[in-house]
């Protein structure tokens, strides 16, 4: 930079453009050309995105006249999500959203179906204001475009997130179509796919893997997976469910929508998928599919779903539900309430409500819902769906822990260290359904401790840290069980760094079934990413877990840090001279134009080895001043000044 331009930069008047150097760009081109390693052509790999709950647009497939509103629903109109129609005709909108609570059919007056394009998962409610607020995978797609990914290499597989897994296949043939998507991509691109799944999308993918076992001969199952799926990135996976699901079931969760909790509960409880994310214990088990057809020891007292209570709170930080119910009929509704540790018997004589506590296993096996069946008109529906669509599912009972998927490369990624709800206190409100329960207190996990909504410490069994603000830590971190007995742990800052704050601990013992927490220091103002990587992997397999500090569950797919690490890992795999299984964490520099910035503390370009700054000529500064003066004295014609600007001045593009 010249001295004059440097002075202009100091007073923050001159516009500065940052971009990676030409050298960095050429490195990326070389890596892209070096596309073969271990017999896999990475230029032929495609990405398949499986979105999470409420992360796919739903469109109307009916004509619905909405009285008292100028807005009606016509075929292909947005239903999820159109906030304008939600605000102006909420009753009409609900007709297009709710399903029959028993058979999962559409409302008689309105039918909605998921959109099928990649735009269905980028922004739920496109618009100048609503678009950024409802953005889901848009930033992810932008990253792919910036790095030159072809349009046919990124495939979205939206689904109707209101349905149970069996109904997804029965009504939409979703898993058949997903199998065809993998096979079509393999034929078109010539290589396997990388699966990116977020939140509920991980449960969908798990069900697909089990469904596939019934479609492919056992001796060809692993062969099909190796041929069609190269890697699986499980992002924010609620492997043991989420406590927020129970909150939405009993009280309502608006997810930021302009509706009441009661309306949100009414809608949520009409979805059979609401049970898919219920919290359950890692000690719960289910019989194999078709067990009763092949077992000669079947008898009427056999229970296909059962949970062993090997730990207090069933492996969760605390009891998930503490609820007050009237003493009338309580004995009949809940046979085990005579246990001393569950009931304050002294209250019975005075007619006071009973406060009962339930752990995760008692929620997933239906014990909790049977206990309150007499006091909530919706529980009969829930128990019906729990048994029909989950416990008795012929393919898989999703309310069971997940072993490592039989895929060559598995990366489990989630956020930690955020205040997350892990337990609730409910009481009757005296109002009819859907407003018949109120939340009197909430238990949170915060940095390895449990606190109530009022700020008091709560006894329990907290984990090493907290969850991602939606899913508790013990549910997210279950995938650490997928790691081997020896693990390499690395902790590094999330921002670009020179390696001075990177900590490494190699060959850490990891007994199966136990959590693993690094004995490493933390700077209070630094957000870290902690990598847990197999030191001794299963032959032909590779497993890693990434924990991102302060990464919110719903926004983690927008995280530049996550995207950077994904690209670096894939580029590492591409490199023909890669010696290690995982990319090095020793240093992180900027990858995109957006990652370059001006370091005001040092009054110089940050990361000069990666970025270069090109300033506009000094004449541009005077032209900008002139345009400001023209607009100030003649604000009626801003477009004229813009035309003058475009016709009068040009500048060089950044290198990138």
ABEGO torsion letter per residue (X at the ends): XBAAAAAAAAAGABBBBBBBBAAAAAAAAAAAABABBGGBBAAABBBBBBBBBGABBBBBABBBBBBGBABBBBBGBBAOBBAAAAAABAAAAAAAABBBAAAGBBBAABBBBBBABAAAAABABBEAAAAAAABAAAAAAAAAAAAGBBAAABBBBBBBAABBAAAAAAAAGAAAAAAAAAAAAAAAAGBBBBBBBBEAAAAAAAAAAAAAAAABBAAAAAAAAAAABABBBBBGBBAAEBAAAAAAAAAEBAGGBBBBAAAAAAAAAABAAAAAABBBBAABBBBBBGAAAABAABBAABBABBBBBABBGGGBABBABBBBBBABGAAAABAAAABAAABBAAAAAAGBBBBBBBBAAAAAAGAAAAAAAAABAAAAAAAAAAAAAAAABAABBAABBBBBBBBABBBBBBBBGBBBBABBBBBBAGBBOAAABBBABBBBBBGGBBBBAAGBBBBEBBBABBBAGABBAAAAAAAAAABBABBBBBBBBABBBAGAABBBBBGBBBBBGBBBBBBBBBBAABBBBBBBBBABBBBGBBBBBBBBBGBBAAAAAABAAAAAAAAAAAAAAABAABABABBBAABBBBABAAABBBBAAAGBBBGAAABBBBBBBAAAAAAAAAAAAAAAABAABAAAAAAAAAAABBBBBBBX
